[in-house]
């Protein structure tokens, strides 16, 4: 029965694409409505809830002193985890993170790390001995498609609201986490030679391949992630990158409104 339903859905979406349309009447490069709330978890150093259409994620940030990595003795540490709550999707199961959760956490982490969004050198307490460790925990509450972009938005929104809890550990007064950039992840799928941005869960289920582009405020690419068995032509990749950077500028403005 599941295969039959999948084929019916695929045919329906395929016919819509041929007509230049989508299930929710959006343009192919148009995002769903984005809502961002900060400071939604009292006991966290920083937090945010992001809604992307009907998809919803909750991100919390905790910080504590710890040892630095041997190859970066004067830099703070970032550790990112993702939890796919079973109630969020029928495809999520309880237990250790699966491939989807691991990929999501790694891409979110890469966006923050490679964009140098956080000034990690400013989080050094005693070089070689003690630095601040940032724990970013992503919780998927509702998966209605494109949870990767929603999670990345949630992570940077939570970091922007984070205060370093120095007084809690006898290290002086609390201060705002030093943020230097706002990286934005933008995801597109390819289906029947058509590129669609911000795919909903139905569109993701029939996509040949998916490409996520993470860009910084100055338009530089700081990360990319491809998934799916399909391939993309060079001109498709270039087009995705161009549109991704444009959409990222628009999405970044959301942070100025919060």
N, C-alpha and C positions, 0 to 999 in steps of 0.2 A: 504493500500500500504506500509506504514512504517513497519508493522509487517512482510510483505512478504520480503521486502528488508533486514530486520534484520535477518531473517532466512537464506536467501541466503548468507549474509555476514558471519553468524555463521558457516554455512556448509563449506564455502570456507576456513575460518581460521582453522576450525577443521581438514579439510583434510591436510592443511599445517602442523599443529602440528603433525599429525600422521606420516608425512614424516620427522619430525624433523626440520621444517623450519618455518619462519615467513614471513609476507607480504613484509617486506623490506629486507629480506635475512639475518638479524642479527642473531647471536647466542642467545639462550634463556637468557643468563646472560650478554648480551652486551648492552651498552648504545648508544644512538644516539650521534651525535657530539654536544659538548657543547661550547658555545661562551659566554664570559663574558666581559662586558664593564663597567667601573666605571666613576663616575663624569659626568653623562649624563644630569643632571638637575642642571642648574646654581644656582637657588635660594634655593636649598635644602642643608642641612648640609652634606648630603651624598646621593649617588644614584648609581644605577646599572641597566643595562639591560642584561638579560640572555636569551639566545636562547638554547633550548634543542630540537634538531631536528627542527621541524617547530613550536614548541610551543615557545611563547615569553612572557616574563613578564618584567615589569618595577617597580622598587622599589625605593621609596624616603624616606629619613629620615630627620625629623625635630626635633629640641630640644628647650626646654624653661624651665626656673626655675618654680617650683611649690611645693606644699606641698607633703611630703612623705606619704605613707600608715602608719596608726597607729601602725601596727605590725612590721614595718621595718623603724624606724625613721631615720636611717643613711644610707639608700640605695636609689639609684636612681630608677626610675619607667620606665617600658617598657609598651607601649600600641601598639598593632598590629591590623591593619584593612586590609581587602581585598576587592577589588572592581572587580567584574566580568563584564567587559565591554561588553554590548550586541553584539557589532560587532565582538567580539572574538569567539563567538560560537552561533549557533542557539538555544542552550538550555539555554543561559543566558538571563535574563529579567531585565529591569530597575526597580529601586525601592530599598527597604531595602535589606540587604544581606540575601540570603536564606541559607538553611542548608549547602550547599556545600561551600559557602563563609565563613560561620561561622567556619566550621570545618577546612578549609584551614588556616584561621587566627590563630586559636587556636593551630594547630600543628606547624606552623611556630614560633609562640610565645613560645611554649613549648620547641622547639629545642634551641632557643637562651637562654631562661631563665634557663632551667634545665642543660644545658651544662656549665653554668656560663661563657659563651663566653664574656660577658661584665662585667668588674669590677664595679659593681653597687655601692660598698662602696666608690670608688674613685669619684663618682658623687654626693657625699653629700656636700652641701654648708654650711648649718647651721643645725646640728643635730636636728631632730624633727620639724624643721620649713621650711627648703628649700633644695630641691634637684633638680637635673636635670631630666626632663621627656623626654624620647625618644619615638617619634611617628614613627612607621614603617608602611608605607602605600604601600600595594602590589596591583598592577594593572595588571590584566591579559589582554594582548593584542591579543594573538592568542592561542586558546586552541586546540592543536593537540595531546593531551595526556600527562599525568603525570605532570600537572601544579603544583602539590604539591612539587615535588622535585625541579622544576624550581624556584618556589617561595622561597623555603628555601635557595637555592643557591643565589638568588637575594638579600635576606635579609642580609645574612652574608657578601656578597660582598659590599653591600651598607654601612653596619656598618664599614667595614674595611676602607672605604674611608671617614668616617665621622669625622668632626672636631667640637669640642664643641665650640659653638659661645659665649665664655665668654665676649669678648669685646662688643658685641652687647647689652649686659645687664649690662655693667659696672662692670664686675666681673673679670677683668684682661685680660690677653692675651688668644687668642684662642689656643687650643691644641688638639692633636689627641685623639679620643675616645679610651680609654684603652680596647683593645681586648686581651683575654687570651686563646681563643680556636676557632677552626673553625668546628662547628658541620655540618655534612652532612646527609641529608635525602635521603634514598634509598628505592624505592618502587618496590614491586613485586606483580604480580597477579597470581591467580591459575585458570587454565582452563583445564578441562579434565585430572586432576592429573598432569599437567605440570606447572612448575613455570616459569614465564617470567618477566624479569626485564625491567624497563623503558617502560611500555606499551604505545603504541600509542592510539589514540582516538578510533579506531576500536576494538583493543584488550580490552580496558577498557569496551566497551559496551557489550562484551560477557563474561566478567570475572565472576567467581563465587564469588570470594572474593579478597580483596586487603590488603596488609600489608606494612606499612611504618616503617622503622627502622632508628632512628637517632643516630648516633655515634659520639664520640669525637675523637680528634687526637690520644689519647692513646688507642683507641679501645673499650672504655666503652660505653654501651648503655645508652643514656640519655632520650630516648623517643620512644614509639611505638604507632601506631594507626592502628586499623583494621576496615575495612568497607566492606559492602556487606553482603548478607545473607548466603553465604557459610561458610564452616568450614575448618580449616587447621589441619592436623595431627601434632602431636608433632615433628616428624622427619622433616616435611616440614618447620615448624617454625625455627627449629635449622639450617636447610640448608639455609633458607632465611637470617637469622642473620649472618651466616658465610660468605655468598657471599656478603651481604650488607656491611660488614666491609671491605672486600677486595676492592669492587668497590669504597667505600668511600675514601680509601687511594689514589686511582687513580684520583678521582675527585678533592680531596683536592689539588693535585699538580697543578690543573688548576689555583688556586689562586696565586701560585708562578710565573706563567707565565704572569699574568696581570700587 
